């Protein structure tokens, strides 16, 4: 991968060298033992979080996101959700310089938000895990994970707006849900015993109407953070970043600190799909760059970043929740047999979190349907399972 640098709006506060063996002593000189301590701190949080896989392997489920997180990391996890990553890392003894120049840029590229987002817990840990080595991607694009899951689940995908109606059947305690879809080919639908909502419930996100529910299903006013992805094929204006000579510029990734002067969160060289790396070669004069920003880039801003360009592709998306401490989780159980996955995103947003929430909802629905209360909301699971053979 290409060397990266951290830009503060006026200068680079840190730049990796093209010679990888120089980078470790360079980081030691700039940040002391903070990077090593960060790896250990993140690893400790993620190790606790990884317990969820063992719990789910033994068919344990949780009826709320708070209970799920408490089972993984106890009061520590619950407490950290009510702190910003800045507060949590200061309390853990990290230097303000390191937080501002390493942690904050990681947050800005991963969540479009600075170190005031909560989560000495997962939102922070997931973000910081992303700036360390050993990451994987899927050849052909990460979107293949989603299409592969749909294929392996043999799911029928019906694009359309959805209305969920609760049906009251006389004398029968079992509730049924009628789900109708308004699609391009007309109205279609069916009745179901169990329904799972796997899209964020908010006006801008999931276009789902709930009818006949008493009490009504609330709308969760957890806002989502807009990120603008701009793909530009062109020549980077290196003088904007203080490099008068484009030949001297060697960075393939530019991260940014929190600064009012900056209108971008990050800028990355995008290799062609299927490329396994350029072996440390310098960026080509004309290449594809990916820019993350909170607002759409103006023509003037594009002309500041690029000396010339021949194509621009803009994609706005509500990428992840807008985090704020203290975090409040939406419920998993919306109604008798109506389940909601996306509340767990309030801890951290990633495809993996959605998969964990989905498996938890499936186990929870199964156990509640069959009355298996011994498999739901069990305390001290980590200790219990340690004693099992």
C-alpha positions as a Markdown table, in Angstrom:
| # | Residue | x | y | z |
|---|---|---|---|---|
| 1 | Unk | 0.0 | 0.0 | 0.0 |
| 2 | Unk | 1.1 | 3.6 | -0.5 |
| 3 | Unk | 2.5 | 5.7 | 2.3 |
| 4 | Unk | 0.0 | 7.9 | 4.1 |
| 5 | Unk | 0.2 | 11.4 | 5.7 |
| 6 | Unk | -1.8 | 13.4 | 8.2 |
| 7 | Unk | -2.6 | 17.0 | 7.0 |
| 8 | Unk | -3.9 | 19.7 | 9.4 |
| 9 | Unk | -5.0 | 22.3 | 6.8 |
| 10 | Unk | -1.6 | 24.0 | 6.7 |
| 11 | Unk | 1.0 | 21.3 | 6.8 |
| 12 | Unk | 1.6 | 17.5 | 7.2 |
| 13 | Unk | 2.0 | 16.8 | 10.9 |
| 14 | Unk | 3.1 | 13.2 | 10.0 |
| 15 | Unk | 4.2 | 11.5 | 6.8 |
| 16 | Unk | 5.1 | 7.9 | 6.3 |
| 17 | Unk | 8.2 | 7.2 | 4.3 |
| 18 | Unk | 8.3 | 5.1 | 1.1 |
| 19 | Unk | 10.8 | 3.0 | 2.9 |
| 20 | Unk | 8.6 | 0.9 | 5.3 |
| 21 | Unk | 11.5 | 0.0 | 7.7 |
| 22 | Unk | 11.8 | 3.8 | 8.6 |
| 23 | Unk | 8.2 | 4.2 | 9.6 |
| 24 | Unk | 8.3 | 2.4 | 13.0 |
| 25 | Unk | 11.2 | 4.5 | 14.4 |
| 26 | Unk | 9.5 | 7.6 | 12.9 |
| 27 | Unk | 6.3 | 6.9 | 14.8 |
| 28 | Unk | 8.3 | 6.2 | 18.0 |
| 29 | Unk | 10.0 | 9.6 | 17.6 |
| 30 | Unk | 6.7 | 11.4 | 17.0 |
| 31 | Unk | 4.3 | 9.5 | 19.4 |
| 32 | Unk | 6.4 | 7.5 | 21.8 |
| 33 | Unk | 4.8 | 4.2 | 22.9 |
| 34 | Unk | 1.2 | 5.5 | 22.1 |
| 35 | Unk | 0.8 | 3.5 | 18.9 |
| 36 | Unk | 1.8 | 0.2 | 20.6 |
| 37 | Unk | -0.4 | 1.0 | 23.6 |
| 38 | Unk | -3.3 | 1.8 | 21.2 |
| 39 | Unk | -2.9 | -1.6 | 19.5 |
| 40 | Unk | -3.1 | -3.3 | 22.9 |
| 41 | Unk | -6.1 | -1.1 | 24.0 |
| 42 | Unk | -8.0 | -1.8 | 20.8 |
| 43 | Unk | -7.2 | -5.5 | 21.0 |
| 44 | Unk | -8.5 | -5.8 | 24.6 |
| 45 | Unk | -11.8 | -4.2 | 23.6 |
| 46 | Unk | -12.2 | -6.3 | 20.5 |
| 47 | Unk | -11.2 | -9.5 | 22.4 |
| 48 | Unk | -14.1 | -8.9 | 24.7 |
| 49 | Unk | -16.4 | -8.1 | 21.9 |
| 50 | Unk | -15.4 | -11.4 | 20.1 |
| 51 | Unk | -17.0 | -13.3 | 22.9 |
| 52 | Unk | -20.3 | -12.8 | 21.0 |
| 53 | Unk | -19.3 | -15.5 | 18.5 |
| 54 | Unk | -18.9 | -18.0 | 21.3 |
| 55 | Unk | -22.2 | -17.0 | 22.9 |
| 56 | Unk | -24.0 | -17.3 | 19.6 |
| 57 | Unk | -22.3 | -20.6 | 18.8 |
| 58 | Unk | -23.9 | -21.9 | 22.0 |
| 59 | Unk | -27.3 | -20.4 | 20.9 |
| 60 | Unk | -27.5 | -17.6 | 23.5 |
| 61 | Unk | -29.4 | -14.5 | 22.6 |
| 62 | Unk | -30.1 | -11.1 | 24.1 |
| 63 | Unk | -33.4 | -9.2 | 24.2 |
| 64 | Unk | -31.8 | -5.7 | 24.2 |
| 65 | Unk | -28.6 | -4.2 | 22.8 |
| 66 | Unk | -27.7 | -3.0 | 26.3 |
| 67 | Unk | -27.8 | -6.6 | 27.6 |
| 68 | Unk | -25.8 | -7.9 | 24.7 |
| 69 | Unk | -23.0 | -5.4 | 25.3 |
| 70 | Unk | -23.1 | -5.8 | 29.1 |
| 71 | Unk | -22.7 | -9.6 | 28.6 |
| 72 | Unk | -19.5 | -9.0 | 26.6 |
| 73 | Unk | -17.7 | -6.3 | 28.6 |
| 74 | Unk | -19.7 | -5.7 | 31.8 |
| 75 | Unk | -20.0 | -2.2 | 33.3 |
| 76 | Unk | -16.9 | -1.1 | 31.4 |
| 77 | Unk | -18.6 | -1.4 | 28.1 |
| 78 | Unk | -21.7 | 0.3 | 29.3 |
| 79 | Unk | -19.7 | 3.2 | 30.9 |
| 80 | Unk | -17.6 | 3.7 | 27.8 |
| 81 | Unk | -20.7 | 4.2 | 25.6 |
| 82 | Unk | -21.4 | 7.4 | 27.6 |
| 83 | Unk | -17.9 | 8.8 | 27.0 |
| 84 | Unk | -16.4 | 10.4 | 23.9 |
| 85 | Unk | -13.4 | 8.6 | 22.4 |
| 86 | Unk | -11.4 | 11.7 | 23.4 |
| 87 | Unk | -12.4 | 11.4 | 27.1 |
| 88 | Unk | -11.9 | 7.6 | 27.1 |
| 89 | Unk | -8.4 | 7.7 | 25.6 |
| 90 | Unk | -7.3 | 10.6 | 27.8 |
| 91 | Unk | -8.4 | 8.6 | 30.9 |
| 92 | Unk | -6.5 | 5.6 | 29.5 |
| 93 | Unk | -3.3 | 7.8 | 29.4 |
| 94 | Unk | -3.0 | 8.6 | 25.7 |
| 95 | Unk | -1.4 | 11.9 | 24.8 |
| 96 | Unk | -3.5 | 14.7 | 23.3 |
| 97 | Unk | -1.1 | 15.0 | 20.4 |
| 98 | Unk | -1.6 | 11.3 | 19.5 |
| 99 | Unk | -5.4 | 11.6 | 19.9 |
| 100 | Unk | -5.5 | 14.7 | 17.6 |
| 101 | Unk | -3.1 | 13.5 | 15.0 |
| 102 | Unk | -3.8 | 9.7 | 14.8 |
| 103 | Unk | -7.1 | 8.9 | 16.4 |
| 104 | Unk | -9.1 | 11.9 | 15.1 |
| 105 | Unk | -8.0 | 11.3 | 11.4 |
| 106 | Unk | -9.1 | 7.6 | 11.8 |
| 107 | Unk | -12.5 | 8.7 | 13.0 |
| 108 | Unk | -12.9 | 11.3 | 10.2 |
| 109 | Unk | -12.1 | 8.7 | 7.5 |
| 110 | Unk | -14.2 | 5.9 | 9.0 |
| 111 | Unk | -17.2 | 7.8 | 10.5 |
| 112 | Unk | -17.0 | 11.3 | 9.1 |
| 113 | Unk | -16.9 | 12.6 | 12.7 |
| 114 | Unk | -14.1 | 13.6 | 15.1 |
| 115 | Unk | -13.0 | 12.4 | 18.5 |
| 116 | Unk | -16.1 | 13.8 | 20.2 |
| 117 | Unk | -18.0 | 10.7 | 19.0 |
| 118 | Unk | -18.7 | 8.3 | 21.9 |
| 119 | Unk | -17.2 | 4.9 | 22.2 |
| 120 | Unk | -14.0 | 4.4 | 24.0 |
| 121 | Unk | -16.1 | 1.4 | 23.0 |
| 122 | Unk | -16.8 | -0.1 | 19.6 |
| 123 | Unk | -17.2 | 2.9 | 17.4 |
| 124 | Unk | -13.8 | 4.0 | 18.4 |
| 125 | Unk | -12.2 | 0.5 | 18.5 |
| 126 | Unk | -13.6 | -0.5 | 15.1 |
| 127 | Unk | -12.4 | 2.8 | 13.6 |
| 128 | Unk | -8.9 | 2.4 | 15.1 |
| 129 | Unk | -8.7 | -1.3 | 14.1 |
| 130 | Unk | -9.1 | 0.0 | 10.6 |
| 131 | Unk | -5.9 | 2.0 | 10.6 |
| 132 | Unk | -3.8 | -1.0 | 11.6 |
| 133 | Unk | -2.3 | -3.6 | 9.3 |
| 134 | Unk | -3.8 | -7.0 | 8.5 |
| 135 | Unk | -7.1 | -5.8 | 7.0 |
| 136 | Unk | -8.8 | -7.8 | 4.2 |
| 137 | Unk | -10.9 | -6.8 | 1.3 |
| 138 | Unk | -12.9 | -8.9 | -1.2 |
| 139 | Unk | -11.6 | -9.3 | -4.7 |
| 140 | Unk | -14.2 | -7.7 | -7.0 |
| 141 | Unk | -15.4 | -5.4 | -4.3 |
| 142 | Unk | -16.8 | -5.7 | -0.8 |
| 143 | Unk | -20.4 | -5.5 | -2.2 |
| 144 | Unk | -20.0 | -9.2 | -3.1 |
| 145 | Unk | -20.3 | -10.0 | 0.6 |
| 146 | Unk | -23.9 | -8.7 | 0.5 |
| 147 | Unk | -24.9 | -10.4 | -2.8 |
| 148 | Unk | -23.2 | -13.6 | -1.7 |
| 149 | Unk | -25.2 | -13.7 | 1.5 |
| 150 | Unk | -28.4 | -13.1 | -0.3 |
| 151 | Unk | -27.5 | -16.0 | -2.7 |
| 152 | Unk | -26.5 | -18.4 | 0.1 |
| 153 | Unk | -29.6 | -17.6 | 2.1 |
| 154 | Unk | -31.8 | -18.3 | -0.9 |
| 155 | Unk | -33.7 | -15.1 | 0.0 |
| 156 | Unk | -36.2 | -13.6 | -2.3 |
| 157 | Unk | -35.6 | -9.9 | -2.7 |
| 158 | Unk | -38.6 | -7.7 | -3.6 |
| 159 | Unk | -37.8 | -4.1 | -4.2 |
| 160 | Unk | -40.7 | -1.8 | -3.1 |
| 161 | Unk | -42.2 | 0.3 | -0.3 |
| 162 | Unk | -43.5 | -1.8 | 2.6 |
| 163 | Unk | -46.6 | -1.7 | 4.8 |
| 164 | Unk | -46.8 | -3.9 | 7.9 |
| 165 | Unk | -50.2 | -4.4 | 9.4 |
| 166 | Unk | -50.9 | -6.2 | 12.7 |
| 167 | Unk | -53.8 | -8.7 | 12.3 |
| 168 | Unk | -56.0 | -9.5 | 15.3 |
| 169 | Unk | -57.5 | -13.0 | 15.0 |
| 170 | Unk | -60.4 | -13.7 | 17.4 |
| 171 | Unk | -59.8 | -16.2 | 20.1 |
| 172 | Unk | -56.2 | -16.9 | 18.9 |
| 173 | Unk | -53.4 | -15.5 | 21.1 |
| 174 | Unk | -50.9 | -15.8 | 18.2 |
| 175 | Unk | -50.5 | -12.5 | 16.4 |
| 176 | Unk | -50.0 | -12.4 | 12.7 |
| 177 | Unk | -48.4 | -9.7 | 10.6 |
| 178 | Unk | -49.6 | -8.8 | 7.1 |
| 179 | Unk | -46.7 | -7.5 | 5.0 |
| 180 | Unk | -47.6 | -5.8 | 1.7 |
| 181 | Unk | -45.1 | -4.5 | -0.9 |
| 182 | Unk | -45.9 | -1.8 | -3.4 |
| 183 | Unk | -43.6 | -2.8 | -6.3 |
| 184 | Unk | -43.3 | -1.7 | -10.0 |
| 185 | Unk | -45.5 | -4.7 | -10.9 |
| 186 | Unk | -48.2 | -3.7 | -8.4 |
| 187 | Unk | -49.3 | -4.6 | -4.9 |
| 188 | Unk | -48.3 | -8.0 | -3.5 |
| 189 | Unk | -47.9 | -9.5 | 0.1 |
| 190 | Unk | -48.3 | -12.3 | 2.6 |
| 191 | Unk | -48.9 | -12.9 | 6.3 |
| 192 | Unk | -46.2 | -13.9 | 8.7 |
| 193 | Unk | -45.7 | -15.1 | 12.3 |
| 194 | Unk | -42.4 | -13.3 | 12.7 |
| 195 | Unk | -41.1 | -10.2 | 11.0 |
| 196 | Unk | -37.5 | -8.8 | 11.2 |
| 197 | Unk | -36.8 | -5.2 | 10.2 |
| 198 | Unk | -33.2 | -4.9 | 8.8 |
| 199 | Unk | -33.2 | -1.3 | 7.7 |
| 200 | Unk | -32.8 | 1.9 | 9.8 |
| 201 | Unk | -36.2 | 3.1 | 10.9 |
| 202 | Unk | -36.3 | 6.8 | 10.0 |
| 203 | Unk | -38.0 | 8.9 | 7.4 |
| 204 | Unk | -35.0 | 9.2 | 5.1 |
| 205 | Unk | -34.0 | 5.5 | 5.4 |
| 206 | Unk | -36.6 | 2.7 | 5.5 |
| 207 | Unk | -39.9 | 3.6 | 3.8 |
| 208 | Unk | -42.0 | 1.3 | 6.1 |
| 209 | Unk | -45.5 | 2.1 | 7.3 |
| 210 | Unk | -46.9 | 0.3 | 10.4 |
| 211 | Unk | -50.7 | -0.1 | 10.7 |
| 212 | Unk | -53.0 | -1.2 | 13.5 |
| 213 | Unk | -50.2 | -1.3 | 16.1 |
| 214 | Unk | -51.2 | -0.5 | 19.7 |
| 215 | Unk | -49.0 | 1.0 | 21.1 |
| 216 | Unk | -47.8 | 2.5 | 17.8 |
| 217 | Unk | -44.2 | 1.6 | 16.6 |
| 218 | Unk | -42.1 | 4.7 | 17.4 |
| 219 | Unk | -39.9 | 6.4 | 14.9 |
| 220 | Unk | -36.4 | 6.4 | 16.1 |
| 221 | Unk | -35.0 | 9.9 | 15.6 |
| 222 | Unk | -31.3 | 8.7 | 15.6 |
| 223 | Unk | -29.9 | 10.8 | 12.7 |
| 224 | Unk | -27.5 | 9.3 | 10.2 |
| 225 | Unk | -24.4 | 11.1 | 9.1 |
| 226 | Unk | -24.2 | 12.0 | 5.4 |
| 227 | Unk | -20.9 | 11.2 | 3.7 |
| 228 | Unk | -20.1 | 12.3 | 0.2 |
| 229 | Unk | -17.8 | 10.0 | -1.8 |
| 230 | Unk | -16.3 | 11.7 | -4.8 |
| 231 | Unk | -14.2 | 9.6 | -7.2 |
| 232 | Unk | -12.0 | 11.8 | -9.4 |
| 233 | Unk | -9.8 | 10.7 | -12.3 |
| 234 | Unk | -7.2 | 13.4 | -12.6 |
| 235 | Unk | -3.9 | 14.9 | -11.4 |
| 236 | Unk | -3.6 | 15.8 | -7.8 |
| 237 | Unk | -2.6 | 19.4 | -7.2 |
| 238 | Unk | 0.3 | 18.6 | -4.9 |
| 239 | Unk | 1.0 | 22.3 | -4.3 |
| 240 | Unk | -2.3 | 22.5 | -2.3 |
| 241 | Unk | -0.6 | 20.2 | 0.2 |
| 242 | Unk | 2.7 | 22.1 | 0.2 |
| 243 | Unk | 4.5 | 20.1 | -2.5 |
| 244 | Unk | 5.6 | 22.5 | -5.2 |
| 245 | Unk | 7.3 | 19.7 | -7.2 |
| 246 | Unk | 4.7 | 16.9 | -8.0 |
| 247 | Unk | 7.6 | 14.5 | -8.5 |
| 248 | Unk | 8.5 | 14.8 | -4.8 |
| 249 | Unk | 5.0 | 13.8 | -3.7 |
| 250 | Unk | 4.9 | 10.2 | -2.6 |
| 251 | Unk | 1.7 | 9.8 | -0.6 |
| 252 | Unk | -1.2 | 7.6 | -1.7 |
| 253 | Unk | -3.5 | 8.4 | 1.3 |
| 254 | Unk | -4.1 | 11.7 | 3.0 |
| 255 | Unk | -5.9 | 11.8 | 6.4 |
| 256 | Unk | -6.9 | 15.0 | 8.1 |
| 257 | Unk | -7.2 | 16.4 | 11.6 |
| 258 | Unk | -10.2 | 18.4 | 12.9 |
| 259 | Unk | -9.7 | 21.8 | 11.3 |
| 260 | Unk | -12.3 | 24.4 | 10.1 |
| 261 | Unk | -10.0 | 25.1 | 7.2 |
| 262 | Unk | -10.5 | 21.6 | 5.7 |
| 263 | Unk | -13.4 | 20.7 | 3.5 |
| 264 | Unk | -12.3 | 17.0 | 3.1 |
| 265 | Unk | -12.1 | 14.2 | 5.6 |
| 266 | Unk | -9.7 | 12.0 | 3.6 |
| 267 | Unk | -8.2 | 11.5 | 0.1 |
| 268 | Unk | -7.1 | 8.1 | -1.1 |
| 269 | Unk | -5.6 | 6.6 | -4.2 |
| 270 | Unk | -8.0 | 4.0 | -5.6 |
| 271 | Unk | -6.2 | 1.0 | -7.2 |
| 272 | Unk | -8.1 | -0.8 | -10.0 |
| 273 | Unk | -10.4 | -3.6 | -8.7 |
| 274 | Unk | -8.4 | -6.8 | -8.6 |
| 275 | Unk | -5.1 | -5.0 | -8.2 |
| 276 | Unk | -3.1 | -6.7 | -5.4 |
| 277 | Unk | -0.9 | -3.7 | -4.7 |
| 278 | Unk | 1.6 | -1.6 | -6.6 |
| 279 | Unk | 4.6 | -2.8 | -4.6 |
| 280 | Unk | 5.2 | 0.7 | -3.2 |
| 281 | Unk | 5.4 | 2.4 | -6.6 |
| 282 | Unk | 4.7 | 6.2 | -6.6 |
| 283 | Unk | 1.2 | 7.4 | -7.5 |
| 284 | Unk | 0.8 | 7.9 | -11.3 |
| 285 | Unk | 0.5 | 11.5 | -12.4 |
| 286 | Unk | -3.1 | 10.9 | -13.4 |
| 287 | Unk | -5.0 | 8.4 | -11.3 |
| 288 | Unk | -8.4 | 7.7 | -9.5 |
| 289 | Unk | -8.6 | 9.4 | -6.2 |
| 290 | Unk | -11.4 | 8.8 | -3.6 |
| 291 | Unk | -12.4 | 11.9 | -1.6 |
| 292 | Unk | -14.6 | 11.7 | 1.6 |
| 293 | Unk | -16.3 | 14.9 | 2.6 |
| 294 | Unk | -19.4 | 15.9 | 4.7 |
| 295 | Unk | -20.6 | 18.3 | 1.9 |
| 296 | Unk | -20.6 | 18.0 | -1.8 |
| 297 | Unk | -17.4 | 19.5 | -3.2 |
| 298 | Unk | -17.8 | 22.7 | -5.2 |
| 299 | Unk | -16.1 | 23.3 | -8.6 |
| 300 | Unk | -13.7 | 25.7 | -6.8 |
| 301 | Unk | -12.8 | 23.0 | -4.2 |
| 302 | Unk | -12.2 | 20.4 | -6.9 |
| 303 | Unk | -10.0 | 22.9 | -8.7 |
| 304 | Unk | -8.0 | 23.4 | -5.5 |
| 305 | Unk | -7.5 | 19.7 | -5.0 |
| 306 | Unk | -6.8 | 18.7 | -8.7 |
| 307 | Unk | -4.7 | 20.6 | -11.3 |
| 308 | Unk | -6.7 | 18.8 | -14.0 |
| 309 | Unk | -9.3 | 16.0 | -14.1 |
| 310 | Unk | -11.4 | 14.3 | -16.8 |
| 311 | Unk | -14.1 | 12.6 | -14.8 |
| 312 | Unk | -15.9 | 13.1 | -11.5 |
| 313 | Unk | -18.4 | 10.7 | -9.9 |
| 314 | Unk | -20.3 | 11.8 | -6.8 |
| 315 | Unk | -22.2 | 9.5 | -4.4 |
| 316 | Unk | -23.9 | 10.9 | -1.3 |
| 317 | Unk | -25.0 | 8.3 | 1.2 |
| 318 | Unk | -26.3 | 8.2 | 4.8 |
| 319 | Unk | -23.4 | 6.0 | 5.7 |
| 320 | Unk | -23.5 | 5.5 | 9.5 |
| 321 | Unk | -25.2 | 6.9 | 12.6 |
| 322 | Unk | -24.4 | 10.4 | 13.9 |
| 323 | Unk | -22.9 | 9.4 | 17.2 |
| 324 | Unk | -23.4 | 11.4 | 20.4 |
| 325 | Unk | -22.8 | 10.6 | 24.0 |
| 326 | Unk | -24.7 | 9.3 | 26.0 |
| 327 | Unk | -25.9 | 6.7 | 23.4 |
| 328 | Unk | -29.5 | 5.4 | 23.7 |
| 329 | Unk | -30.3 | 2.1 | 21.9 |
| 330 | Unk | -33.5 | 1.5 | 20.1 |
| 331 | Unk | -35.2 | -1.8 | 21.3 |
| 332 | Unk | -34.6 | -5.2 | 19.5 |
| 333 | Unk | -38.2 | -6.3 | 20.2 |
| 334 | Unk | -40.6 | -3.7 | 18.7 |
| 335 | Unk | -43.7 | -5.8 | 19.2 |
| 336 | Unk | -44.7 | -9.4 | 20.1 |
| 337 | Unk | -42.8 | -11.1 | 17.2 |
| 338 | Unk | -41.5 | -8.0 | 15.4 |
| 339 | Unk | -37.7 | -7.5 | 15.7 |
| 340 | Unk | -35.3 | -4.7 | 14.8 |
| 341 | Unk | -31.7 | -5.2 | 13.9 |
| 342 | Unk | -30.2 | -1.7 | 13.3 |
| 343 | Unk | -30.1 | -0.5 | 16.9 |
| 344 | Unk | -26.8 | -2.2 | 17.4 |
| 345 | Unk | -25.3 | 0.3 | 14.9 |
| 346 | Unk | -25.4 | 2.9 | 17.7 |
| 347 | Unk | -22.4 | 1.1 | 19.2 |
| 348 | Unk | -20.5 | 0.8 | 15.9 |
| 349 | Unk | -21.4 | 0.6 | 12.3 |
| 350 | Unk | -20.0 | -2.1 | 10.1 |
| 351 | Unk | -21.2 | -5.1 | 8.0 |
| 352 | Unk | -20.1 | -7.4 | 10.8 |
| 353 | Unk | -22.2 | -5.6 | 13.4 |
| 354 | Unk | -25.3 | -6.2 | 11.1 |
| 355 | Unk | -24.4 | -9.9 | 10.8 |
| 356 | Unk | -24.1 | -10.2 | 14.7 |
| 357 | Unk | -27.4 | -8.3 | 15.2 |
| 358 | Unk | -29.1 | -10.5 | 12.6 |
| 359 | Unk | -27.9 | -13.8 | 14.2 |
| 360 | Unk | -29.0 | -12.5 | 17.6 |
| 361 | Unk | -32.5 | -11.6 | 16.3 |
| 362 | Unk | -32.8 | -15.0 | 14.7 |
| 363 | Unk | -31.8 | -16.8 | 18.0 |
| 364 | Unk | -34.0 | -14.5 | 20.0 |
| 365 | Unk | -37.1 | -15.0 | 17.8 |
| 366 | Unk | -36.6 | -18.8 | 17.9 |
| 367 | Unk | -36.2 | -18.9 | 21.7 |
| 368 | Unk | -39.1 | -16.6 | 22.4 |
| 369 | Unk | -41.4 | -18.5 | 20.0 |
| 370 | Unk | -40.5 | -21.8 | 21.7 |
| 371 | Unk | -40.3 | -20.5 | 25.3 |
| 372 | Unk | -36.6 | -21.2 | 25.8 |
| 373 | Unk | -36.0 | -18.6 | 28.5 |
| 374 | Unk | -32.8 | -20.2 | 29.7 |
| 375 | Unk | -31.1 | -19.2 | 26.4 |
| 376 | Unk | -32.0 | -15.5 | 26.7 |
| 377 | Unk | -30.3 | -12.7 | 28.7 |
| 378 | Unk | -28.1 | -15.0 | 30.7 |
| 379 | Unk | -25.5 | -13.3 | 33.0 |
| 380 | Unk | -21.9 | -14.4 | 33.4 |
| 381 | Unk | -21.9 | -16.3 | 30.2 |
| 382 | Unk | -18.2 | -15.9 | 29.7 |
| 383 | Unk | -17.5 | -17.7 | 33.0 |
| 384 | Unk | -20.2 | -20.3 | 32.4 |
| 385 | Unk | -18.8 | -21.3 | 29.0 |
| 386 | Unk | -15.2 | -21.4 | 30.3 |
| 387 | Unk | -16.2 | -24.3 | 32.6 |
| 388 | Unk | -18.0 | -26.2 | 29.8 |
| 389 | Unk | -15.9 | -28.8 | 28.0 |
